[in-house]
């Protein structure tokens, strides 16, 4: 089982993660108040910090490279609309941290 703990603006939920879905897909599906506007990786409102389970996500996308700074990747930041869950077992912890 792949456990996903997500924290939005006011809601924290633990759900079973589904491979192939993005973190933002999960937030929408489970009513977690993640900020987002575009779902394409340009607005960065879905920016989140992964504090556990970064290796359980697919590789960083071109959209993320265009929008985030190298230091942000080092600190575990990803865009929720681009961070796709991989097959596996473990736990992913994601906290929505927008710029504004």
VMD Tcl script that draws the C-alpha trace (Angstrom):
set ca {
  {0.00 0.00 0.00}
  {1.10 3.53 -0.75}
  {-0.09 6.00 1.87}
  {-0.43 9.68 0.97}
  {-0.66 12.35 3.65}
  {-1.64 15.70 2.14}
  {-2.01 19.06 3.82}
  {-3.82 21.87 2.05}
  {-4.66 25.32 3.39}
  {-6.95 24.05 6.17}
  {-7.33 20.30 5.62}
  {-4.98 17.36 6.23}
  {-6.01 13.89 5.05}
  {-4.42 10.48 4.77}
  {-5.52 8.55 1.70}
  {-4.40 5.57 -0.35}
  {-2.33 6.88 -3.25}
  {-3.07 5.76 -6.78}
  {-0.18 5.29 -9.19}
  {-0.48 7.39 -12.32}
  {-2.34 10.25 -10.64}
  {-0.70 13.55 -9.73}
  {-0.68 14.93 -6.21}
  {-3.15 17.58 -7.37}
  {-5.43 14.84 -8.78}
  {-5.48 13.30 -5.30}
  {-6.17 16.66 -3.63}
  {-9.15 17.28 -5.91}
  {-10.46 13.73 -5.56}
  {-10.32 13.79 -1.75}
  {-11.43 17.41 -1.20}
  {-8.10 18.67 0.11}
  {-7.89 22.43 -0.34}
  {-4.71 22.60 -2.43}
  {-4.32 25.88 -4.26}
  {-4.31 25.62 -8.05}
  {-5.36 27.59 -11.07}
  {-4.02 26.13 -14.31}
  {-3.22 22.38 -13.81}
  {-0.47 22.74 -16.47}
  {2.54 23.73 -14.37}
  {2.57 27.44 -15.08}
  {0.77 29.12 -12.15}
  {2.70 27.30 -9.35}
  {-0.24 27.65 -6.94}
  {-0.06 23.88 -6.39}
  {3.60 24.10 -5.29}
  {4.12 21.70 -2.43}
  {6.93 20.45 -0.25}
  {7.47 16.71 -0.09}
  {8.83 15.90 3.35}
  {8.73 12.13 2.89}
  {8.56 9.78 -0.10}
  {10.09 11.97 -2.81}
  {11.42 8.81 -4.49}
  {7.85 7.52 -4.87}
  {7.12 10.25 -7.42}
  {8.01 10.30 -11.13}
  {10.91 12.44 -12.32}
  {10.71 16.24 -12.33}
  {9.01 17.51 -15.50}
  {10.14 20.20 -17.94}
  {7.33 22.40 -16.63}
  {8.75 22.14 -13.12}
  {12.29 22.91 -14.32}
  {10.89 26.02 -16.02}
  {8.98 27.21 -12.94}
  {10.99 26.17 -9.84}
  {14.52 27.07 -8.78}
  {17.22 24.40 -8.25}
  {17.25 25.20 -4.50}
  {13.53 24.42 -4.32}
  {14.13 20.91 -5.71}
  {16.88 20.42 -3.11}
  {14.34 21.37 -0.41}
  {11.81 18.83 -1.72}
  {9.48 21.15 -3.61}
  {7.40 19.94 -6.55}
  {4.36 21.18 -8.44}
  {1.36 19.12 -7.39}
  {-0.06 19.08 -10.91}
  {3.18 17.61 -12.28}
  {4.23 15.22 -9.50}
  {2.93 11.79 -10.58}
  {2.77 8.94 -8.06}
  {4.73 5.80 -9.06}
  {3.90 2.19 -8.30}
  {5.26 1.11 -4.95}
  {4.75 0.92 -1.24}
  {5.52 3.44 1.44}
  {4.41 6.92 2.38}
  {4.37 10.30 0.67}
  {3.88 13.44 2.76}
  {3.02 16.61 0.82}
  {2.24 20.10 2.14}
  {0.81 22.77 -0.18}
  {3.08 25.83 0.05}
  {2.19 28.45 -2.51}
  {4.26 31.57 -3.10}
  {1.31 33.80 -2.28}
}
mol new
graphics top color blue
foreach p $ca { graphics top sphere $p radius 0.5 }
foreach p [lrange $ca 0 end-1] q [lrange $ca 1 end] { graphics top cylinder $p $q radius 0.2 }
display resetview
